Amino acid sequence: MNISGYKQVTYLRLQQLMAAKYEKYKEGSSEILLAVSLNVKSSQTVRNAFQQDMQMVSDSILTSIIEAIGLNACVVWEKGQRNYFVKGK
């Protein structure tokens, strides 16, 4: 699958990119404030989004966190399979 301007990445690579963006985001915020801004019930949900072995949160929560921390990425389903894309440089 190709999306113009985006590069397909593995879940692990997406997590690495999210972690780097999250470190910058945390300088002015916290897990609790991010959880509140996303209207989730627990900061544990935010922590679960950064699990590197497998996706532990819904696509909706994952993409909301991606947007909140400023990472230009998306999750696309094709033939029952999740695909992760980040904006190419």
NUPA-844250 format. One record per residue (C-alpha): residue number from 1; chain; x, y, z. Coordinates in nm, 3 decimals, always signed. Layout:
BEGIN
  nr kette       X       Y       Z
 NUM     A       X       Y       Z
...
***
This chain:
BEGIN
  nr kette       X       Y       Z
   1     A  +0.000  +0.000  +0.000
   2     A  +0.129  +0.345  -0.088
   3     A  +0.009  +0.680  +0.043
   4     A  +0.160  +0.979  -0.130
   5     A  +0.396  +1.169  +0.100
   6     A  +0.393  +0.900  +0.369
   7     A  +0.626  +0.614  +0.448
   8     A  +0.497  +0.282  +0.578
   9     A  +0.664  +0.179  +0.904
  10     A  +0.645  -0.110  +1.145
  11     A  +0.460  -0.075  +1.472
  12     A  +0.793  -0.077  +1.656
  13     A  +0.923  +0.211  +1.442
  14     A  +0.600  +0.405  +1.500
  15     A  +0.650  +0.355  +1.873
  16     A  +1.008  +0.483  +1.852
  17     A  +0.893  +0.795  +1.667
  18     A  +0.608  +0.845  +1.914
  19     A  +0.845  +0.813  +2.209
  20     A  +1.076  +1.080  +2.066
  21     A  +0.784  +1.319  +2.007
  22     A  +0.637  +1.240  +2.347
  23     A  +0.961  +1.336  +2.523
  24     A  +0.933  +1.684  +2.370
  25     A  +0.561  +1.698  +2.450
  26     A  +0.619  +1.603  +2.817
  27     A  +0.843  +1.904  +2.868
  28     A  +0.529  +2.117  +2.898
  29     A  +0.273  +1.858  +3.001
  30     A  +0.218  +1.521  +3.169
  31     A  +0.048  +1.186  +3.118
  32     A  -0.241  +1.304  +3.330
  33     A  -0.295  +1.621  +3.128
  34     A  -0.271  +1.425  +2.803
  35     A  -0.526  +1.173  +2.933
  36     A  -0.760  +1.457  +3.031
  37     A  -0.722  +1.628  +2.693
  38     A  -0.808  +1.298  +2.519
  39     A  -1.104  +1.242  +2.752
  40     A  -0.981  +0.900  +2.862
  41     A  -1.043  +0.771  +3.214
  42     A  -0.687  +0.686  +3.313
  43     A  -0.331  +0.795  +3.249
  44     A  -0.260  +0.420  +3.218
  45     A  -0.431  +0.440  +2.879
  46     A  -0.162  +0.686  +2.771
  47     A  +0.110  +0.451  +2.899
  48     A  -0.052  +0.160  +2.715
  49     A  -0.030  +0.354  +2.389
  50     A  +0.349  +0.345  +2.414
  51     A  +0.380  -0.033  +2.452
  52     A  +0.633  -0.146  +2.194
  53     A  +0.545  -0.513  +2.166
  54     A  +0.187  -0.479  +2.044
  55     A  -0.088  -0.222  +2.009
  56     A  -0.268  -0.208  +2.344
  57     A  -0.512  +0.076  +2.271
  58     A  -0.776  +0.131  +2.006
  59     A  -0.684  +0.291  +1.675
  60     A  -0.891  +0.591  +1.781
  61     A  -0.691  +0.645  +2.102
  62     A  -0.362  +0.579  +1.925
  63     A  -0.432  +0.833  +1.652
  64     A  -0.559  +1.087  +1.907
  65     A  -0.232  +1.058  +2.098
  66     A  -0.032  +1.080  +1.775
  67     A  -0.213  +1.402  +1.690
  68     A  -0.180  +1.546  +2.042
  69     A  +0.198  +1.494  +2.055
  70     A  +0.246  +1.639  +1.707
  71     A  +0.350  +1.332  +1.508
  72     A  +0.220  +1.330  +1.152
  73     A  +0.118  +0.966  +1.123
  74     A  -0.186  +0.750  +1.061
  75     A  -0.324  +0.397  +1.090
  76     A  -0.480  +0.248  +0.778
  77     A  -0.656  -0.085  +0.752
  78     A  -0.624  -0.291  +0.437
  79     A  -0.764  -0.642  +0.400
  80     A  -0.801  -0.680  +0.775
  81     A  -0.443  -0.570  +0.845
  82     A  -0.326  -0.256  +1.025
  83     A  -0.068  -0.048  +0.844
  84     A  +0.118  +0.242  +1.002
  85     A  +0.235  +0.544  +0.805
  86     A  +0.439  +0.852  +0.895
  87     A  +0.481  +1.165  +0.693
  88     A  +0.797  +1.140  +0.482
  89     A  +1.066  +1.404  +0.503
***
